[in-house]
Structure formats: structure tokens, C-alpha cells
Amino acid sequence: MNPRAAKKRGGTISSLLFVVGHPVSHSLSPAMHNGIIARLGLPLHYVPVDLPPGQLRGFLRIVRAGNFLGGNVTIPYKEDAAALADTRSEAVEVCGAANTLVVRRGKLHAENTDGEGFLDALEGQGWGRRYRRVVLLGAGGAARGIAFALGRAGAREIILLNRHPRRAERVAELLSRRYPATAFSGADLRPQTLREEFRAADLIVQCTSLGLRGEWENFPINDVQKTSRFADIVYRAGGTDLVRRLRARGVKAVGGLPMLAYQAARSFALWTGREVPGDAFLKLAIKALKLW
Ligand SMILES: NC(=O)c1ccc[n+]([C@@H]2O[C@H](COP(=O)([O-])OP(=O)(O)OC[C@H]3O[C@@H](n4cnc5c(N)ncnc54)[C@H](OP(=O)(O)O)[C@@H]3O)[C@@H](O)[C@H]2O)c1
């Protein structure tokens, strides 16, 4: 609810929520959260905060002392927010990245709703939460959150492929200690490795920032099996290039918008205690993306 709308309805804004990142002008989170807040008639407002580098510690000091219930954290502050928070969930401890902060009696608690939000989104597609062999492209904050959630859900094997393979190997080592029943491994992102790993994958998850702009050159699209499912966590109006091309080949593929909506629903519940279906957030995200 914007302040003018609140005034018109005779309401007042008692607390604030935020998304902090750099840049944040592209974020659909304000449209989703303010849409739900207006629908529920809550005295809250969600604001975007574009923070120049080096200022997160100072901003979080204001959040602790101010009129905030909490907020979201996006690129490039997910790791720093995890380190600067006063307490952390298990997902944040293991992944080292936070996408949600909750203010509790002047202290900041860090959460990561990306992984469970991703699984909620797959479930929303009728795909289920438990997989036999998953190939994850990337090893950044989002990939780590998703690998953690897939491991917790009982995936048998998770292979992380990353441009810097050592990073993928380190994540695999870390998660193997947490979930010994899941076989984690890490390797490079070269086309030949993708080809080999795609063969027996039942789920492929694209978690790199490639695809935000234009095409992924040399992606072995014809080696994705028709029996595999493909999830790109990046979203674009009309679908990412990979999602469009795979669907054209008859592969079941989903973009990142449902994940965005379902992780938002989980964050909203943490701040307000209100359980709102992820689909309600998704409808608002689709509407906002059309206006983008
Ligand atoms: N739908 C959603 O709700 C949702 C949620 C979170 C994130 N996302 C999207 O997911 C993407 C990743 O987010 P993140 O938080 O994980 O970011 P991050 O921590 O910065 O990780 C970026 C990942 O992309 C890889 N990468 C970047 N540029 C590359 C290139 N030119 N070639 C190959 N690999 C490259 C990095 O590989 P290296 O390790 O080798 O650098 C790393 O694995 C972003 O586009 C973000 O918008 C979507």
C-alpha cells in the first residue's frame, strides 16, 4: 500500500519492510509484497533500497534501531548479510547466504527461503520435491540454497557444475558432511561435462546468472533428455532463451518466476506470521513483469 493509498483508506503505516541490493530497480518484490499487504489491509509498506557498496553494515544498524519488521536481501549483499546478522538459520549457516532478514527485539535473524521456495515452486508445477539425480549449474548463493533444500528433501545424487569448479567442489564437500545420504560432487561447466552429466539427470537446475541477458552460447541443448525436467531460476518476460528452446524440443521446463513468488510467500510468513499461497504472489509477479 503506498502512503497516499493508506491515507485515503484512513490507514497508517506502522512498520516497514525492504529489499536491499545494488541495483534493485528491476526487483518485482515491492510489487508482490505491497500487493499482498494492500489485499490484507495491513499497516505495512515494502520499500526498495538501492545501497552503494560498503554501506550494508550502516544500513543494518538503522534497520535494527528503526521501524522495520525485516526485509529481503539481493545481489550483491546475500553473503555479507549472512555474516552481519546476529543469528542465522541452519540453511544460512550451511550456505553462507541470506535472502531474508527478520528483526526480533532489535536483533537481526538471517534466513534463506530460496531453497524451500524453489521446491514449493516445483511442487506447484506438479513436479514433486524429491529427485534421484540432479544437475545444478552454478555454485553461487542461490545454487547453494537449492542444493541444501534438495539434499534435505532426500535427493540421491547432486552434481554441481560451475565456471570455477573449485567453488563447486567446496560446496559439494560442505553439503556432503551435512547430508551423508546424498552423493554430492562438483565439476566444471564446459559443454562436454554438461553433455555427460545431462545423460541420466531427472532434474537440471540453471542457477548461474547467465541467461539474464541473451543466449548461452555452446549450451548443449540437444543433450537434455526429454525425460529430464529443466528449471531455470532466472526469469524474463516470455521465458529465458533456454526455457523457450527446451520447451520447443518437448522438454518440460519452467522459468524462475514461480520460485520468486514462493520464496516471497515464505519470507512474508516469517515477518508477519500470515500464510499466503505462493500463487497469490505469482499472479502479482506476472502482472508486474508485464509492466516491466
Ligand atoms: N527466481 C528467483 O527467485 C531467484 C532467486 C535467487 C537468484 N536468482 C537468480 O539466480 C542467479 C544467480 O544468483 P546468485 O544469488 O546465486 O548469484 P551469485 O551468488 O553471484 O552466483 C552467480 C553464479 O553464476 C555464475 N556465473 C556468473 N557469470 C558467469 C559466466 N559468465 N559464465 C558462467 N557462470 C557464470 C557464477 O559462477 P562462478 O562461481 O564461477 O563465478 C555463480 O555460480 C541470478 O541471475 C539471480 O537473479 C533467482
The ligand as a Tripos MOL2 file, in Angstrom:
@<TRIPOS>MOLECULE
LIG
   48    52     1     0     0
SMALL
NO_CHARGES

@<TRIPOS>ATOM
      1 N1         13.9510  -16.7880   -9.2300 N.am      1 LIG1
      2 C1         14.4080  -16.4630   -8.0480 C.2       1 LIG1
      3 O1         13.6730  -16.3540   -7.0580 O.2       1 LIG1
      4 C2         15.8810  -16.2510   -7.8490 C.ar      1 LIG1
      5 C3         16.4150  -16.2740   -6.5550 C.ar      1 LIG1
      6 C4         17.7850  -16.0770   -6.4010 C.ar      1 LIG1
      7 C5         18.6010  -15.8380   -7.5120 C.ar      1 LIG1
      8 N2         18.0330  -15.8020   -8.7520 N.ar      1 LIG1
      9 C6         18.8710  -15.5750   -9.9480 C.3       1 LIG1
     10 O2         19.8650  -16.5900   -9.9810 O.3       1 LIG1
     11 C7         21.0860  -16.0860  -10.4900 C.3       1 LIG1
     12 C8         22.2190  -16.4450   -9.5220 C.3       1 LIG1
     13 O3         22.0050  -15.7880   -8.2730 O.3       1 LIG1
     14 P1         23.0150  -15.9680   -7.0480 P.3       1 LIG1
     15 O4         22.4420  -15.2390   -5.8960 O.co2     1 LIG1
     16 O5         23.3900  -17.3860   -6.8810 O.co2     1 LIG1
     17 O6         24.3050  -15.1690   -7.6100 O.3       1 LIG1
     18 P2         25.8400  -15.3740   -7.2340 P.3       1 LIG1
     19 O7         25.9970  -15.8380   -5.8380 O.co2     1 LIG1
     20 O8         26.5270  -14.1280   -7.6790 O.co2     1 LIG1
     21 O9         26.3170  -16.6020   -8.2020 O.3       1 LIG1
     22 C9         26.4200  -16.4080   -9.5860 C.3       1 LIG1
     23 C10        26.6610  -17.7460  -10.2720 C.3       1 LIG1
     24 O10        26.6610  -17.5170  -11.6930 O.3       1 LIG1
     25 C11        27.9220  -17.9620  -12.2310 C.3       1 LIG1
     26 N3         28.3020  -17.0810  -13.3370 N.ar      1 LIG1
     27 C12        28.2530  -15.7220  -13.3640 C.ar      1 LIG1
     28 N4         28.6750  -15.2670  -14.5600 N.ar      1 LIG1
     29 C13        29.0090  -16.3560  -15.3010 C.ar      1 LIG1
     30 C14        29.5160  -16.5290  -16.6180 C.ar      1 LIG1
     31 N5         29.7650  -15.5070  -17.4230 N.pl3     1 LIG1
     32 N6         29.7250  -17.7990  -17.0580 N.ar      1 LIG1
     33 C15        29.4650  -18.8620  -16.2550 C.ar      1 LIG1
     34 N7         28.9920  -18.7580  -14.9980 N.ar      1 LIG1
     35 C16        28.7640  -17.5180  -14.5230 C.ar      1 LIG1
     36 C17        28.9090  -17.8950  -11.0730 C.3       1 LIG1
     37 O11        29.9940  -18.7290  -11.3430 O.3       1 LIG1
     38 P3         31.4390  -18.5020  -10.6250 P.3       1 LIG1
     39 O12        31.2970  -19.0660   -9.2270 O.co2     1 LIG1
     40 O13        32.3630  -19.2970  -11.4600 O.co2     1 LIG1
     41 O14        31.7060  -17.0230  -10.6360 O.co2     1 LIG1
     42 C18        27.9980  -18.4070   -9.9370 C.3       1 LIG1
     43 O15        27.8550  -19.8000   -9.9940 O.3       1 LIG1
     44 C19        20.8950  -14.5800  -10.6590 C.3       1 LIG1
     45 O16        20.6370  -14.3190  -12.0270 O.3       1 LIG1
     46 C20        19.6640  -14.2670   -9.8440 C.3       1 LIG1
     47 O17        18.9250  -13.1890  -10.3560 O.3       1 LIG1
     48 C21        16.6940  -16.0110   -8.9530 C.ar      1 LIG1
@<TRIPOS>BOND
     1     1     2 1
     2     2     3 2
     3     2     4 1
     4     4     5 ar
     5     4    48 ar
     6     5     6 ar
     7     6     7 ar
     8     7     8 ar
     9     8     9 1
    10     8    48 ar
    11     9    10 1
    12     9    46 1
    13    10    11 1
    14    11    12 1
    15    11    44 1
    16    12    13 1
    17    13    14 1
    18    14    15 2
    19    14    16 1
    20    14    17 1
    21    17    18 1
    22    18    19 2
    23    18    20 1
    24    18    21 1
    25    21    22 1
    26    22    23 1
    27    23    24 1
    28    23    42 1
    29    24    25 1
    30    25    26 1
    31    25    36 1
    32    26    27 ar
    33    26    35 ar
    34    27    28 ar
    35    28    29 ar
    36    29    30 ar
    37    29    35 ar
    38    30    31 1
    39    30    32 ar
    40    32    33 ar
    41    33    34 ar
    42    34    35 ar
    43    36    37 1
    44    36    42 1
    45    37    38 1
    46    38    39 2
    47    38    40 1
    48    38    41 1
    49    42    43 1
    50    44    45 1
    51    44    46 1
    52    46    47 1
@<TRIPOS>SUBSTRUCTURE
     1 LIG1         1 GROUP 0 **** ****
